[in-house]
Amino acid sequence: MNYVESILKVLGIGLILGAGLPAVFALGLVAFSRGAGSDGTDGTAAATPNAALKYLGVLLFIFVGWVILTAVLWITRMTIFHHTGVDLFPFLPKK
């Protein structure tokens, strides 16, 4: 049963990070573009800009970038520690 539990954990994290991050990025794109407003075909403003949606889009972009940067640093943490002596995640137990 331990193997099945481990496989389900990996599957869950894979779905969250594999499909979840692109979905969050897409939501950021939608929020940012709707927050910018739009122009009609004749050049007049069809929708007024919404600053809250633009900020939400930027916050979602920052969140996705933070997750990606943290994942890369997590993967390379032992190499960084070996070459520089800097422990990027000192609050987590060592193997």
Buried (B, 14 or more C-beta within 10 A) or exposed (E): EEEEEEEEEEEEEEEEEEEBBEEBBEBBEBBBEBBBBEEEEEEEEEEEEBEEBBEBBBEBBEBBEEBEEEEEEEEEBEEEBEEEEEEBEEEEEEE
